[in-house]
């Protein structure tokens, strides 16, 4: 982030950039603690295992002097080696990261559990080794994989990177060594310090088109990592977009990663207990599925793997579990417009995530649009969703709960009717949306609003462009 401003209408005032050294902030006491408290700066779903780890020794038993800044575990089952520099990174910082990655690549679950236990103990959290082991297992989406542990991802966090580092990291990445560069910046804003973390390499475009084929050696390991990553991304997208309300019913159709013969075996297995084919969605990014068969929480891939193993007696890698679960549109959640809900039919979780990729729960533009729908006019959930880049279902959910949305009663279904799921944010209100609209001058034919009074998508877009 090269430029940062405070904004007051048309006026933008530059914010002065500072540095950690200038503010007397230190690497261990400050930067390291920021990263431990907010591991999302290292990537999605990273669990910090330990920090300042130095409990390794040579084969002769002499302790090594190297100290690893932070060690994490992401939800795909890969270790994350973190090297921190409060200023400009040293010219050989990538070599330090590679050294630590080589050292931790020999770690097993037991080593990691003991390291996590000691780390938590130092920070005042009492958790025994067995509980730490289970925490690590629960964090991974799918079966624990020693093969993935051998391929740590490296993250270097620094205020800046010399060209020797960036040049080397690009080449190393092309050779299959997975290294991210994250730049930390510091600004002083109205007497407060503001820190920002920006992933400067690899960019999403580079990851998708250049580096992905060379990220992990071996087709089996690469496929496993790719499918787990896709499933994790789909879940995060759906939760961030608010597309699926808590309690959404899901139905299983085994697709990805299984043969037709195994699909037939799964169908026979489900016929013995139909609860095996259903789950309930919760907006938990780690384990969003509550399986009807046992009431336990699973990730989509973890549950697909569990079902596969239950049917075949074998373990499996490479299933993308989000492709196994479809929304049961016959069960409409409370407060959801049935017409909007019906549009989710026939799409698995992966396909739904593609529909709402990039959507976030920032409703500023929606509030602006609603404020522009004047008395005597109406619009639809779909028109609003198209303009703000969302979906009609989360639009309806937000209108129901917000309490600050201007004129939510002016939002109707695509056919111009008040949604059966419409509810006032204030439960004490007893009037109806239709009566309020009629009082504002909206004409109804039966239960359908006059289409000539509809504010369509094009008109809504003009409100944001004004």
C-alpha positions in Angstrom: 0.0 0.0 0.0 1.9 3.0 -1.3 -0.6 5.8 -0.5 -3.1 6.1 2.4 -5.4 9.0 2.9 -8.1 10.1 5.4 -11.2 11.1 3.4 -13.7 13.8 4.2 -16.0 14.1 1.2 -14.1 15.4 -1.7 -11.0 16.1 0.5 -8.3 13.4 0.8 -5.4 14.1 3.2 -2.3 12.0 2.9 -1.3 9.9 6.0 2.3 9.9 6.9 4.1 6.6 6.8 6.4 5.6 9.6 8.4 2.5 10.6 8.7 0.1 13.4 12.1 1.2 14.4 11.1 4.9 14.3 8.2 4.0 16.7 10.4 1.9 19.0 8.5 -1.3 18.1 10.4 -4.6 18.2 10.4 -7.8 16.2 9.7 -10.3 18.9 7.7 -8.2 21.4 5.5 -6.5 18.8 5.5 -7.8 15.2 5.6 -11.4 16.3 2.7 -10.9 18.8 0.6 -9.2 16.0 1.1 -12.2 13.8 0.3 -14.7 16.6 -2.9 -12.8 17.5 -4.0 -12.5 13.8 -2.6 -15.4 11.9 -4.9 -14.6 9.0 -2.1 -12.3 7.7 -0.3 -15.6 6.9 -3.1 -17.0 4.8 -6.5 -18.6 5.3 -7.1 -20.8 8.4 -3.6 -20.9 9.9 -3.3 -22.2 13.4 -0.2 -21.0 15.2 1.6 -24.1 16.6 4.6 -22.4 18.3 6.9 -19.4 18.2 10.6 -18.9 18.8 11.1 -22.6 18.5 14.7 -23.7 19.1 14.4 -27.3 20.4 16.4 -29.0 17.7 19.8 -30.6 17.9 22.5 -32.2 15.7 22.8 -35.9 15.6 25.5 -35.7 18.3 23.0 -34.1 20.7 24.5 -30.6 20.5 21.6 -28.0 20.4 21.3 -25.9 17.3 21.2 -22.1 17.8 18.6 -21.4 15.1 15.3 -20.0 16.3 12.2 -20.2 14.2 10.0 -17.1 14.6 6.6 -18.7 14.1 5.4 -22.1 13.0 1.8 -22.6 11.9 -0.4 -25.2 10.3 -3.0 -24.4 7.6 -6.2 -26.2 7.1 -4.9 -28.2 4.1 -2.4 -29.9 6.4 0.7 -28.0 5.4 3.2 -26.4 7.9 3.7 -22.7 7.6 7.2 -21.4 8.4 7.3 -17.7 9.2 10.3 -15.5 9.2 9.8 -11.9 10.6 11.8 -8.8 10.0 10.7 -5.4 11.3 12.7 -3.5 8.7 13.9 -4.3 5.2 14.6 -8.0 4.9 18.2 -9.2 4.8 19.5 -10.3 1.4 19.6 -13.9 2.5 16.4 -14.0 4.4 14.9 -16.6 2.0 17.8 -18.9 2.8 16.9 -18.7 6.5 13.3 -19.6 5.7 14.4 -22.5 3.5 16.6 -23.8 6.4 13.8 -23.7 8.8 11.5 -25.4 6.3 14.0 -28.2 5.9 14.2 -28.6 9.6 10.5 -28.8 10.3 9.8 -31.0 7.2 10.9 -34.0 9.4 8.4 -33.1 12.2 5.6 -35.6 12.9 2.3 -35.2 14.7 3.8 -36.1 18.0 6.6 -33.5 17.7 4.1 -30.8 16.7 1.7 -31.7 19.5 4.5 -31.4 22.1 5.7 -28.1 20.6 2.1 -26.7 20.7 1.7 -27.8 24.3 4.9 -26.1 25.4 3.9 -22.9 23.4 0.5 -22.7 25.1 2.0 -23.4 28.5 4.4 -20.4 28.1 1.4 -18.3 27.3 -0.7 -19.4 30.3 -3.0 -21.9 28.6 -3.1 -25.3 30.1 -3.7 -28.0 27.5 -2.2 -31.5 27.7 -0.3 -33.1 24.8 -3.2 -35.3 23.8 -5.6 -32.3 23.6 -3.0 -30.5 21.5 -2.7 -33.4 19.2 -6.5 -33.5 18.7 -6.5 -29.7 18.1 -4.1 -30.2 15.2 -6.1 -33.1 13.8 -9.3 -31.1 14.0 -7.7 -28.1 12.3 -6.9 -30.1 9.1 -9.5 -30.5 6.5 -9.4 -34.2 5.8 -7.1 -37.0 6.9 -3.7 -36.1 8.4 -1.0 -36.4 5.8 2.7 -36.9 6.6 3.4 -36.2 2.9 2.0 -32.7 3.1 4.1 -32.0 6.3 7.2 -32.6 4.2 6.3 -29.6 1.9 6.1 -26.6 4.3 4.9 -23.3 3.0 7.2 -20.3 3.8 6.1 -16.8 4.6 8.5 -13.9 5.0 7.1 -10.8 6.6 9.1 -7.6 6.4 8.8 -3.9 5.8 10.5 -4.2 2.4 12.3 -6.7 0.3 15.6 -6.1 -1.6 15.6 -7.2 -5.3 18.0 -10.1 -4.4 15.2 -11.6 -2.3 12.3 -11.0 -4.7 14.4 -12.3 -7.7 15.4 -15.4 -5.8 11.9 -16.1 -4.4 10.4 -15.9 -7.9 12.9 -18.4 -9.2 12.5 -20.7 -6.1 8.7 -20.6 -6.5 9.0 -21.7 -10.2 11.2 -24.5 -9.0 8.5 -25.7 -6.6 9.6 -24.0 -3.3 6.5 -22.3 -1.9 7.4 -18.9 -0.5 5.1 -15.9 0.1 6.3 -12.4 0.7 4.1 -10.2 3.0 4.9 -6.5 3.4 4.1 -4.9 6.7 3.5 -1.1 6.7 3.0 1.3 9.5 1.1 4.7 9.4 0.3 7.3 12.0 -3.3 8.3 11.8 -4.6 11.0 14.2 -2.3 10.0 17.0 -2.8 6.2 16.5 -0.6 3.7 14.7 -2.1 1.7 12.0 -0.4 -1.5 10.7 -1.2 -3.1 7.3 -0.1 -6.5 5.9 0.0 -6.9 2.1 0.8 -10.1 0.3 3.2 -8.8 -2.5 4.2 -12.2 -3.9 2.8 -14.3 -5.3 -0.1 -12.3 -6.6 -3.4 -14.3 -7.2 -2.7 -14.1 -11.0 0.8 -15.6 -10.6 -0.5 -18.3 -8.3 -3.3 -19.3 -10.8 -1.4 -19.2 -14.0 2.3 -19.6 -13.3 3.1 -21.3 -10.0 0.3 -23.7 -9.2 1.6 -26.6 -11.4 5.0 -26.5 -9.7 3.9 -25.9 -6.1 4.3 -29.5 -4.9 6.2 -32.4 -6.5 4.3 -35.5 -7.1 0.9 -35.8 -8.7 -0.8 -37.4 -5.6 0.4 -34.7 -3.2 -0.4 -31.9 -5.6 -3.9 -33.2 -6.2 -4.5 -33.6 -2.5 -3.4 -30.1 -1.7 -5.3 -28.6 -4.6 -8.6 -30.2 -3.7 -8.3 -29.4 0.0 -7.5 -25.8 -0.9 -10.5 -25.5 -3.3 -12.8 -26.9 -0.6 -11.5 -24.5 2.0 -11.8 -21.6 -0.4 -15.4 -22.5 -1.3 -16.4 -22.6 2.4 -14.8 -19.3 3.2 -16.5 -17.6 0.2 -19.9 -18.9 1.2 -19.5 -17.8 4.8 -18.2 -14.4 3.9 -21.0 -13.9 1.4 -23.7 -14.9 3.9 -25.4 -17.0 1.2 -26.5 -19.9 3.4 -28.4 -19.2 6.6 -27.7 -21.2 9.7 -29.7 -24.4 9.5 -29.7 -24.8 5.8 -30.4 -28.4 4.8 -27.9 -30.1 2.5 -28.2 -33.3 0.6 -25.3 -35.5 -0.5 -24.6 -36.6 -4.1 -21.2 -38.3 -4.3 -19.5 -36.8 -7.3 -15.8 -35.8 -7.3 -13.1 -38.4 -6.6 -15.1 -41.6 -6.8 -16.0 -44.1 -9.5 -19.5 -45.0 -10.6 -19.1 -48.4 -8.9 -18.3 -46.6 -5.6 -21.2 -44.2 -6.1 -23.5 -47.2 -6.4 -22.1 -48.6 -3.2 -22.6 -45.3 -1.4 -26.2 -45.1 -2.6 -26.9 -48.7 -1.2 -25.2 -47.7 2.1 -27.4 -44.6 2.3 -30.5 -46.6 1.6 -29.9 -48.4 4.9 -30.1 -45.1 6.8 -31.3 -42.0 5.0 -29.8 -39.7 7.6 -26.4 -40.5 6.1 -27.4 -38.4 3.0 -28.2 -35.2 4.9 -26.4 -32.5 6.8 -27.1 -29.1 8.3 -25.1 -26.0 7.4 -23.5 -23.8 10.1 -21.4 -20.7 9.3 -18.3 -22.2 10.8 -15.4 -21.9 8.3 -13.6 -24.9 9.8 -16.4 -27.5 10.1 -19.7 -26.2 8.7 -21.6 -29.5 8.3 -23.5 -31.2 11.1 -24.1 -34.7 9.8 -27.6 -36.1 10.5 -26.1 -39.6 10.9 -24.1 -38.8 14.1 -24.7 -35.1 14.9 -20.9 -34.4 14.6 -19.3 -31.4 12.9 -17.3 -32.0 9.7 -15.7 -30.1 6.9 -17.3 -31.0 3.5 -14.1 -32.8 2.5 -13.7 -34.4 5.9 -17.2 -35.8 5.8 -16.8 -37.0 2.2 -13.6 -38.8 3.2 -15.4 -40.3 6.2 -18.2 -41.6 4.1 -15.8 -43.0 1.5 -13.9 -44.9 4.2 -17.1 -46.1 5.9 -18.3 -47.6 2.6 -15.0 -48.9 1.1 -12.9 -49.6 4.2 -10.1 -47.6 2.5 -8.7 -44.1 3.0 -8.8 -41.7 0.2 -7.0 -38.4 -0.9 -8.0 -35.9 -3.4 -11.8 -35.7 -2.9 -13.2 -32.1 -3.2 -16.0 -32.5 -0.7 -17.8 -29.3 -1.5 -18.9 -30.9 -4.8 -20.7 -33.6 -2.8 -23.3 -31.4 -1.1 -26.3 -29.6 -2.6 -28.8 -27.2 -1.0 -32.1 -28.9 -0.2 -34.3 -26.2 -1.8 -37.5 -28.0 -0.7 -36.7 -26.7 2.9 -36.8 -22.9 2.8 -35.1 -21.3 5.9 -37.2 -18.9 7.9 -37.2 -15.4 6.5 -35.9 -16.3 3.1 -37.7 -15.5 -0.1 -38.8 -18.8 -1.6 -38.2 -17.5 -5.2 -34.6 -16.5 -4.4 -34.1 -19.8 -2.6 -35.3 -21.8 -5.6 -32.4 -20.3 -7.7 -30.0 -22.4 -5.6 -31.4 -25.7 -6.9 -29.0 -28.0 -8.7 -25.8 -26.3 -7.5 -23.3 -27.9 -5.2 -21.3 -25.8 -2.7 -18.4 -25.3 -5.1 -20.8 -24.0 -7.8 -22.5 -21.7 -5.3 -19.2 -20.3 -4.2 -18.4 -19.4 -7.8 -21.6 -17.4 -8.0 -20.7 -15.2 -5.0 -16.9 -15.1 -5.2 -15.8 -11.6 -4.3 -18.9 -10.9 -2.2 -18.3 -9.5 1.3 -20.7 -8.5 4.1 -20.1 -4.8 3.5 -23.6 -3.4 2.9 -22.7 0.3 2.4 -23.6 0.3 -1.2 -26.9 -1.5 -0.5 -27.8 1.1 2.0 -27.1 3.8 -0.5 -29.3 2.1 -3.1 -32.2 1.6 -0.6 -32.0 5.3 0.3 -32.5 6.1 -3.4 -35.7 4.0 -3.8 -38.2 6.8 -3.2 -41.8 6.6 -2.0 -44.1 5.2 -4.7 -41.3 3.1 -6.2 -40.1 -0.5 -5.5 -37.3 -2.7 -6.6 -36.4 -6.4 -6.2 -33.9 -8.5 -4.3 -32.4 -9.7 -7.6 -31.9 -6.1 -8.9 -30.1 -5.0 -5.7 -28.0 -8.2 -5.7 -26.9 -7.6 -9.3 -25.8 -4.1 -8.5 -23.9 -4.7 -5.3 -22.4 -8.1 -6.5 -24.3 -10.3 -4.1 -27.2 -12.8 -4.3 -30.8 -12.3 -3.5 -30.7 -14.6 -0.5 -28.1 -12.7 1.6 -29.8 -9.4 0.6 -33.1 -10.7 2.1 -31.3 -11.9 5.2 -29.7 -8.6 5.7 -32.9 -6.6 5.2 -34.6 -8.8 7.8 -31.9 -8.3 10.5 -30.3 -4.9 9.9 -32.6 -2.4 11.5 -30.7 0.5 9.7 -31.7 -0.3 6.1 -33.7 2.5 4.6 -37.2 1.4 3.5 -36.7 -2.4 3.4 -40.5 -2.8 2.6 -39.8 -1.4 -0.9 -37.9 -4.5 -1.9 -40.2 -7.2 -3.5 -39.8 -10.5 -5.3 -39.0 -10.7 -9.0 -42.8 -11.0 -9.7 -43.5 -7.8 -7.7 -44.9 -9.5 -4.6 -44.1 -9.1 -0.9 -41.8 -12.1 -0.1 -43.5 -14.6 2.2 -40.3 -14.5 4.2 -40.5 -10.7 4.8 -40.2 -9.6 8.4 -39.8 -6.2 10.0 -36.5 -5.7 11.8 -38.6 -4.4 14.6 -40.8 -7.4 15.7 -43.3 -4.9 17.4 -44.5 -3.7 14.0 -47.9 -5.1 13.1 -48.6 -3.3 9.7 -47.8 -5.1 6.5 -45.3 -4.2 3.8 -48.1 -4.1 1.2 -50.1 -1.6 3.3 -47.1 0.7 3.7 -46.4 0.5 0.0 -50.0 1.2 -0.9 -50.0 4.2 1.4 -46.9 5.5 -0.4 -48.7 5.3 -3.8 -47.6 1.9 -5.1 -50.5 0.4 -7.1 -51.3 -3.3 -6.7 -53.2 -5.6 -8.9 -54.1 -8.3 -6.4 -50.9 -8.9 -4.6 -48.6 -7.7 -7.5 -47.1 -4.3 -7.6 -47.3 -2.2 -10.7 -44.3 -3.0 -12.9 -44.2 0.6 -14.2 -43.2 1.7 -10.7 -40.3 -0.7 -10.4 -36.8 0.8 -10.1 -34.8 -1.6 -12.2 -31.2 -2.5 -12.2 -30.1 0.2 -14.6 -31.7 2.9 -12.5 -30.1 1.5 -9.4 -26.7 1.6 -10.9 -27.2 5.3 -11.7 -27.6 5.9 -8.0 -24.1 4.7 -7.3 -22.7 6.6 -10.3 -24.2 9.9 -9.3 
